[in-house]
Amino acid sequence: MRFLFLTGLFASLAAFGVTILPVTNPGFNGAITGSALTATTVASQLAEVNGIQGVKLYLQSPTGGVPFAGNSSALIAILTTSGLVGGTSTVAAGTTTTIAWDFQLAYDPGITLNSVSFSLNMYTPGEETSTTYLSQGAPLTSLDGHQFTGSVTTDFFNELAPGTQVDIQAVVTANYKATSGQNITLTIPNSSIDINAAVPTSVPEPSSAALVAMAGGALWLAGRRRK
């Protein structure tokens, strides 16, 4: 009887469920004013954080382009993935998630980056204006002007249920000043853009923490009865 009770309890823990963001159909779009970029996006699954298995996006190899001379803004890259949301749990509107980035921009002498920005969007295809789940933009800072590392916390706008078709896109944009023939190179291998990244001080949600406490109490009780 005690075995059945513990088995049922751990089954309840396992059934607590997660939401799995899609890593299928990774893609890349890039266009520096003056030349087009080509690259291959790789998408992999992140470990579960607070009930959501997120997405890691990175490039198979560095990619670069030569911008026109003058002052301009350039869309450096759009990394994408799309597909059906998996898992067994629904993400409630207002659920907090962390978006993290770590990438490098190398540029020849003669190019000055005035600013770099990043944006992340997750939406139902064809319904960007009405059904958006995540939409977050951020100006980026770098100590050396080349390596950009940081994170931002945001909330889900709408409820996201398993079986929902979504597109995810991460966009890097730069405002620059360039002379003719100079190259900008984007590197994201060995680093990444993470949607629902782990945070160092992550705390279990109250409901999951309560279930873990119940399991611990049941094991303690079972041990007491065996003595």
N, C-alpha and C positions, 0 to 999 in steps of 0.2 A: 504493500500500500504506500509505504514511504517512497519507494522507487517510482511508482506511478505519479505521485505528487510532484517529485522533483523533475521527472521527465516532462510533465505538463507545464511546469513553471519555466523550464528552459526552452520549451517549444514556444511559450508566450514571448520570451525574450527574443528568440529568433524571428518571430512573426512581427516584431515591432516594425520592421520594414524600413526600406530606404527608397529614395528617388534616385534614378540613374540618368544623368544627362548624357545625350548621345555623343559618341566619338566617331560616328560613321560619316562617310562622304567628305573627308577633309579637303579643303581647297585653298587656293591662293590667288589674290588679285593684287597687282602692284603697278603703279604708274608714277614715275618721277617725270615731271615736265621736261621733255626733251628725249626721254627714252623709256621704254616699257621694261618692267622687271618680270622675270620668270623665276619660279621657285616651287618647291613641293612642301606642303604643310603635312606634318605628322600630328595625329591626335591620339592621346591615350587616356585611360581612366585614372582619376585620382582616388585615393583612399576616402572612405566615408567620413564626413565631418558633419556632426549634428543632423544626421539622417539623409544627407545628400552626397552621392558620389559625383564629383565634379569632373572637369575636363582640363587636360594639359595640352596646350598647343605650342608647337615649335616648328622650325624649318629643318629640312633634311641637310641643307648646306647654306652658306652665306649667299646673299644676292645683292646686286648693286646696279646703279644706273648713273647716267651723266645728265645733270640738269642743265637747262638753258642758263646762260649768264644773266645776272640781274637779281632783283629781289622778287621772291615768289614763295608761295606755299606749295608743298608737294605731298601728295598722298604716297607715303612710302610703302605701305602694305596693308592688305586686309587678309587675315587668316580666318578661315571659316570651317564650320562643321555643322552637320544637320542630320535629322532623323527623328525617330520616335523616342520619347521619354520612357525609360524602363523602370523597373522596380515595383513596389507594392504600396508605396505611400504617396500622398499628395502633399506638395509644398504649399503651405498656407500663404496668402497675401501678407506681407509684412515680415516674412522670414528673412533673417539677416544672413548675408553671405559675404565672403571676402574675395576680391579680385586682385591678383598679384601679377607683377610683370618683372622680367629680368632679361634685358637684351642690350645689344651694343650697336651703335652707329659709328662707323669709321668714315672720315671724309678727308679728302686731299687738302693741302694748303691752298688757300684761295677761296674755300667755302667757309662761311660762318653760319652756324645754326643760331638763329635768333630765339627760337622756341621749339619745343617738341611737345606733342599732346597725344593722349591715348583715349580711346573710347571702346566700350563693350556693349553690345546689344544682343538680346535674345528675344525672339518674337515668333508668332505664328506666321508662316510664309504667306505673303500677299496681304497681311493685316498688320503691318508695322504701326500704323496710326491708331489702331483700335485694340490690338491684343499684344501688348509688350510685357515681358516678364522681368527683364533686366535692361536698364539703360543708364550707363554711367560714363561720364567723361572726366578727364583729369589732365591738367598741365603737368608735365614731368620735369623733374630737376635731376641734375647729375653733378657730382663733385668735380669730375674731370672732363665733362662735356661729351663723353663717349659711352660710358656704361650707365644704363638707366634701370634702377632697381627700386621697387616700392610696392605699395598695396593701398587699396581703398575698400572701405566697408560700405555696402549698400543693401537695400531691401528689395524683395520681390514685389512688383506692383500688383500682380494678379496671381490667383491660385494656379498652380501647375500640376496637372494630374498625369499619372502614367498613361501612355498611349497617345499623348499629345504630340503632334508634329511641330518641331521647332527648328529655326535657323539660329546659329550663334555666330557672331562676327566680332573680331577684335581688330581695331584700326589704329595704325600708327601714322601720324602726320607731323611734318616739320615745316617751319617757316625759316627760309634760308636766304643768304646772299652768296652768289657764286660768280666766279669768272668762267670763261669758256673752257670746256673739256675736262672739268674736274669731276671726280667720282664720289658717290655716296654708297656705302656698303652697309647692309643690315645683316646682323648675325643673331640668330635665336637658337641655333643648336647648342646643346649643353646647358641651356637655361630654358625659359618658357614664359608663356602667359597662362596663368591658372585661373579657372573659374570655379569658385568654392574652394579656395586654398585653405590649408591648415593654418591655424593661428596658434602661437605658443601657449596662450592662456585659455584654450578652449575648455569650457565647462559643460558637463552633460546636461541635457535638458531635464527639467524636474521630473517628467514622466519616466524617462529612461533611467534616471538616477534612482527613482523609487523602485523600479523593477529590479535593478542590480542590488539594491539594499535588501529587498525581499528575498532574492536568491541567496545572498550571503547569510541572512538570518535563518533560512531554511536549512542550509548546510550546517550551520552551527547547532541548530536544534537536533538535526539528525545525528551529529557527532555526540551530543550530550546523551541521547537515548541509547546509543551503543555502549556507553560506559556503564 
